[in-house]
Amino acid sequence: MAILYRAKRIDNNEWVYGYLIGEDIIVGKVVEWEGKCFKTDFCHKVDPKTVGQYTGFEDMEGNKIYVGDILYRVHKYAAGIMGHVQFKDGCYVLKNNYPILYLYMLASVAKIVGDIHDNPELLEDAII
């Protein structure tokens, strides 16, 4: 599995997905390699506060889940916002009012409905 990241570009505030270099540059895949130099599809300066790593999990619709995503539980008895994804103590977890909810246990019954940077108001309605 590739270690992928996403973050908001400094120049236009749009999301960009790729590989993190340092704390504030995301690049695309390597397209040319010559000795000690390489070229990538793209290179963008990003806001380090918005950087989120791909967790290796997908939601129930097949979308990649990144740190900072807000997840909605899809269940007929307990549907609603569960919290946002964080990396804590070596695990991906959902931050909410409970002590800990592990992402690997919940990803398959959840869908991404936003993220903490664009939609923080969604967390006001968390069900758990």
RODO-2510 file (C-alpha; in nm, 4 decimals, decimal comma):
residues 128
     n   res          X          Y          Z
     1     m     0,0000     0,0000     0,0000
     2     a     0,1330     0,3425    -0,0932
     3     i     0,1529     0,6037     0,1797
     4     l    -0,0736     0,8747     0,0391
     5     y    -0,1717     1,2140     0,1737
     6     r    -0,4113     1,4935     0,0978
     7     a    -0,4065     1,8607     0,1900
     8     k    -0,5391     2,1967     0,0763
     9     r    -0,3269     2,3873    -0,1720
    10     i    -0,2005     2,7286    -0,0617
    11     d    -0,2627     2,8922    -0,4013
    12     n    -0,6306     2,7999    -0,4526
    13     n    -0,7513     2,6205    -0,1348
    14     e    -0,8423     2,3049    -0,3325
    15     w    -0,7645     1,9527    -0,2169
    16     v    -0,4642     1,7772    -0,3698
    17     y    -0,3773     1,4078    -0,3268
    18     g    -0,0318     1,2526    -0,3507
    19     y     0,2932     1,2047    -0,1624
    20     l     0,4053     1,4349     0,1171
    21     i     0,7537     1,5898     0,1001
    22     g     0,8472     1,7687     0,4193
    23     e     0,5500     1,9159     0,5996
    24     d     0,4015     2,1365     0,3314
    25     i     0,4562     1,9986    -0,0203
    26     i     0,2551     1,7277    -0,1944
    27     v     0,3775     1,5788    -0,5206
    28     g     0,2296     1,3388    -0,7731
    29     k     0,3804     1,0133    -0,8938
    30     v     0,7346     1,0086    -1,0329
    31     v     0,7202     1,0262    -1,4132
    32     e     1,0886     1,0617    -1,4924
    33     w     1,4061     0,9619    -1,3061
    34     e     1,7554     1,0746    -1,4035
    35     g     2,0337     0,9908    -1,1606
    36     k     1,9684     1,1924    -0,8450
    37     c     1,6802     1,3981    -0,9890
    38     f     1,3200     1,3137    -1,0618
    39     k     1,0120     1,4794    -1,2094
    40     t     0,6582     1,4323    -1,0806
    41     d     0,3103     1,4841    -1,2255
    42     f     0,2693     1,7911    -1,0044
    43     c     0,4154     1,9696    -0,7037
    44     h     0,2014     2,1917    -0,4784
    45     k     0,2677     2,3847    -0,1614
    46     v    -0,0047     2,2994     0,0922
    47     d    -0,1342     2,4200     0,4272
    48     p     0,0326     2,1870     0,6818
    49     k    -0,2717     2,2150     0,9132
    50     t    -0,4821     2,0346     0,6509
    51     v    -0,2476     1,7406     0,5819
    52     g    -0,4150     1,4039     0,6371
    53     q    -0,2737     1,0580     0,5737
    54     y    -0,4666     0,7837     0,3943
    55     t    -0,5643     0,5249     0,6559
    56     g    -0,5657     0,2212     0,4285
    57     f    -0,9417     0,1883     0,4827
    58     e    -1,2332     0,2678     0,2540
    59     d    -1,5858     0,3608     0,3468
    60     m    -1,8860     0,1524     0,2440
    61     e    -1,8936     0,3307    -0,0939
    62     g    -1,5278     0,2575    -0,1717
    63     n    -1,3919     0,6070    -0,0941
    64     k    -1,0474     0,6289     0,0656
    65     i    -1,0622     0,7439     0,4280
    66     y    -0,8082     1,0083     0,5336
    67     v    -0,7227     1,1524     0,8740
    68     g    -0,9643     1,4403     0,9285
    69     d    -1,2601     1,2810     0,7487
    70     i    -1,5972     1,2914     0,9213
    71     l    -1,7843     0,9609     0,9098
    72     y    -2,1573     0,8931     0,9146
    73     r    -2,2757     0,5560     1,0415
    74     v    -2,5298     0,3970     0,8122
    75     h    -2,7504     0,1769     1,0291
    76     k    -3,1273     0,1689     1,0659
    77     y    -3,1121     0,1834     1,4472
    78     a    -2,8122     0,4087     1,5095
    79     a    -2,7513     0,6263     1,2039
    80     g    -2,5678     0,9553     1,2342
    81     i    -2,2313     1,1280     1,2583
    82     m    -1,9780     0,9168     1,4491
    83     g    -1,6825     1,1553     1,4670
    84     h    -1,3666     1,2388     1,2764
    85     v    -1,0666     1,0217     1,1965
    86     q    -0,7437     1,0660     1,3953
    87     f    -0,4206     0,8729     1,4410
    88     k    -0,3704     0,8039     1,8107
    89     d    -0,1440     0,5614     1,9961
    90     g    -0,0545     0,3772     1,6751
    91     c    -0,4151     0,3305     1,5540
    92     y    -0,6680     0,5114     1,3401
    93     v    -0,9614     0,6025     1,5629
    94     l    -1,2743     0,8156     1,5580
    95     k    -1,2614     1,1174     1,7865
    96     n    -1,5886     1,1649     1,9710
    97     n    -1,7244     1,1509     2,3253
    98     y    -1,6430     0,7821     2,3807
    99     p    -1,3005     0,6727     2,5038
   100     i    -1,2009     0,5101     2,1720
   101     l    -1,3591     0,3752     1,8551
   102     y    -1,1247     0,1934     1,6191
   103     l    -1,1636     0,2778     1,2516
   104     y    -1,1010    -0,0786     1,1327
   105     m    -1,4187    -0,1884     1,3121
   106     l    -1,6408     0,0837     1,1659
   107     a    -1,5236     0,1706     0,8141
   108     s    -1,7466    -0,0843     0,6419
   109     v    -2,0668     0,0565     0,7969
   110     a    -1,9824     0,4231     0,7482
   111     k    -1,9550     0,6776     0,4724
   112     i    -1,7534     0,9969     0,4466
   113     v    -1,9755     1,3040     0,4708
   114     g    -1,7113     1,5752     0,5005
   115     d    -1,3938     1,6693     0,6804
   116     i    -1,2918     1,8810     0,9783
   117     h    -1,1528     2,1604     0,7576
   118     d    -1,4515     2,2175     0,5280
   119     n    -1,7385     2,0909     0,7455
   120     p    -1,6598     2,1261     1,1189
   121     e    -2,0265     2,2026     1,1897
   122     l    -2,1131     1,8375     1,1129
   123     l    -1,9457     1,7312     1,4379
   124     e    -2,2054     1,9231     1,6406
   125     d    -2,4558     1,6482     1,5580
   126     a    -2,2393     1,3472     1,6493
   127     i    -2,4506     1,0539     1,7711
   128     i    -2,1840     0,8773     1,9718
***
